[in-house]
Amino acid sequence: MIFATEYLGSVGVGATSPHFFCASDDQVYVVKMQNNRYGTKVLISELIAAQIGKLLNLCFPHSQLIKIEESFLNKYPHLKATGLVPSVNFASRYIANTAYLEKHHLSKSENLPELAGVILFDHIFHNADRTNNRKNLIVSPQHTGYKIYAIDNSHLFRSGRWTNKSVMDLSEIVKVYYYRLFGLLLTSYISPNDFIPYLEKFKAIDDTQIKKIMQSVPDEWWNNKEESVILEEYIRTRKGMADKIFFKICKYIPKSSERKQRLIKTVTHIRK
């Protein structure tokens, strides 16, 4: 956990009204507060995404918990006036000099295949927000092109205000979010082979790891005792459906690809 050391101002965009903070590790973070208009469920979603992202090696920015202490708030009375109290919040490392991902960036992106992992993650956790919101994929200039980052996982389970019932209802639903950039990626840039490493890593997550993810959520974020149980069961259910989700996504990759057919047969054989 890091500690807030300096307030740098509002980000100015985003439904959760994030803010810039400098932290005890001398890095700048985009911080989502407990008192955002959606409440702590977006923080739970963000932390779950961050933990799963590490296990799958997804192109999410580095993130961690940040503590805002009473002594810090005393230096910024205008933050107190917003209702912010001493608390633990979610911090994502700020990446400077970025732009929103556009079509012309794709041919020069160094880590384009990694978006297969992001697409799979978003379908496992019903994060339709990324394909609908062009601001959730950014690019950072590199020596030979661009590196893509996927940001903002606040709307897993289709909402920033998910409920235990809505999560349970979504757990066995397979829906392809084939809009805008995701549609373009699937038809022109992503192959079934790109999904395989992420598919296998997700299926390899065990119960101990799932419990550890839930235990990493601060107690003050939970609204009721059942939430962690429901989310654990959701992840277990989606593990069992991972191949089905993969096959459904692959239907949107052009059938003319012989490689697609070979890989689907290979995965089918593995399942048997």
N, C-alpha and C positions, 0 to 999 in steps of 0.2 A: 504494500500500500504506500502511496505517496501522499504528500501534504500540500495543500494550496499555500503558495507564498506571495503571490501577487495577482491581482485582478486586472485583466487587460481589456475587458469590454465584451459587449455582446457580439455574437457571430453575425446577427442581423438577418439570417435566413434559417428556415427549419421550423417544423411544426412544434418541436419540443423546446424552442427558444434556448438553444445552447449558448454557452459563454466561453471566452478564452481565459485560461489561467496559466500562469507560470507555476511550476511545481518544485518540490524539494529536490528533484533530480536535475534541475536547471533546464527542463524541457517545457515546451508550450503544448497545452492540451486543449481540445474541444471538450467541454464538460456539460453533461446533461444532469440537471438537478432533480432531486426528489420532488420539488414543488413545481415541476413542469405541469402543464395543463392536463396531461394524460395520467399523471401519477407515477408510481414506482414500477408499474408493469412494463413500461418501456425500458427501464433500467434492467429489469430481470431479463427481458428479451435480448438486450444488448450484451449482457454478461454471458448468457447462454451461447449466443452467436460467437462471442470472442473465444470462449472455451472450446466449442466445437471447431471453430476456425483454426485454432492452434493444432488440434488433433488431425485435421485434414490438410493443414498447411495452405490455407486459403489466403488470397491477397487482401486481407483486411489490415488496416493500420494497427500498430501496436497499441494495446489498451490495458488499463488497470483501474483499480479503485483509487479514488482520491478523497481524502478527508478534509473537510472544511471545519476548522476549529473556532471556538468562541473568540479567542484572541485575534484570529484573522478577521472575523466579521466586525469586530470593534473598530478596525481600521477602515471599513467600508460600510458606513451606516446606510447608504442607499441600497446595498444588497439586503441588509436587514429589513429595510422598508418593503421589499418585495415579498417578505414572508420566509426568506431563507433562514434556516436555523443550523446550528452545528450538526453536521451529518456526513454520511458516506455517500459519495456520488460516483457516476461513471465517467471515466476520462479516456478519450481517444487521442493519440499523438497527432498533433497538427503537422500536416505536410505542406510546406510552402511552395509557391509558384506552380500551382496546379490549375487545370482547366477541366471543364466537364467533358466527358468522353463524347466525341463526335465520330461520324462515319469515316472521315478522312484520317483519323488517328489509327484506325484498325490495322492498316497495312504496315504501319511503322511501329506497332506495339511489340515490345520484347516478350511479354508474358501472356499473349493472347490465349493460348490453350488453357491457362489457369482460370479463364472465365467459365470453362466447363464445370469446374468445381463450384463456382459461385452459383451457376444456374442450377446445378444439382442441389446445393444447399437451399436455395430459395424455394425449390419445389418440395423438398423434404419438410421445410418449416413454413410453407405457405406464405412466403414473403413476396407477395405480388407488388409491393410498393416499388421494388427496384426497377422492374420493367416499365412501370407506369411513370416513374419519376426520374427524369434524365439527370438529376443532380446527385444521384446515389452511386454513380460511377465516375471516377476522376482519373486524369492522367498527369503524371509527373515527368518532365523532360529528362532524358538520359543522354549519354554520349552518342548512342547510335539510334535513338528513337524515343519511345515513351514506355513508362511502366504504368500499368493500370492498377488502381486500387478500388475496391468495393467498400463503400462507407454507409453508415446509417442502417442499423438493423433493428430499429425501434418498433417496426410494425410486423414482427413475426406473427403467425396465426391470423393474418389478414387484418390486424387491428392493433392500435395502441391501447385499446381497452378490452383485451380479451378476457373471457371468463372461464371458469373451470368447465362449464358446459360447452362453450364454443370450442375450446381446445379438444375436448373429447369428441365432439361432433366432426372436427376436421381430421382427426387422427387416422381415419381409414379412407379419406377422400384423396383421389389422385386427379389433379387438374393441371394442365399445362398452361403456363402464363406466356402465351405466344403473342406478345405485343411488341411493337416498336423494335428496340435494339435486340432483344432476345430473339425475335423472329429472324432478323437479319443474320445474327450470329449462327443460328442453327442451320439456316439455308445455305450460307456462303462461307463460314469460317470455322465452325466447330465440327469435329468428327466424333463418332462414337468412342474411338480410342482415347480421346482426350478425357472422357468421363471415368474411365476404368480405375485409375489410381485413387480417385476421390470416392468412388463407389465402394471399393474394397476397404479403404480406410474407415469409412463410416460404418460398414458392416462389422468391422473388427472392434469397434468400441464396446467394451464390456460393462457389466453392471457396476463394478467398482468405480470405473471412470464416470459413469452416469451419476452415481451418488456423490462423487467428488465434485462434479459440476454444481449440483444442487447445494452442496455444503458450502460452496464458495460464495453463494448469494448472501449478502448481509441480512441478518434477522429482521432489521428494520424495514427491509423492502417487501417482505411477505405480507399479504393482506389476510391470509388465513392459512391454517395448517395443511389444508388439502392441496394447495397450489403446487407444492414441490412434488407431492405424490402423483398428481395428474401429469405434470411435466415429465417426470421420470417415465411414467407409463407411455406417454406420447412418444418419447425417443425410442423406447423398446419396440413399440408398434411400428414406427417408421423404419427401424432397422430391418424388420421382417418384410417390409414392403419396398425396400430400396431397389431391388431388381425390377419390380413392377413399375416404379417411378421412372427408372432409367429407360426401360423399353418404351414407355409412353412418350418420353421426351424424344427418343430416337425416331419416332414416327414422323417427326417434323424435320428430320434430316433427309435430303433427297434420296429416294430409293435407288437412283441410278448408281449410287456409290457401292461398288462391289465390296469395298472394305467394310462398309456398314453391315452388310449381310454376313460376312465372315465373323465379325466381332460379336454380333448378336447370337450367332450359333455357338460361338466359344463360351459366352456368358451363360447361355442356356445349358450347355454341357456341364459347366462348373456347378450350376444349381442342382443338377441331378446327382 
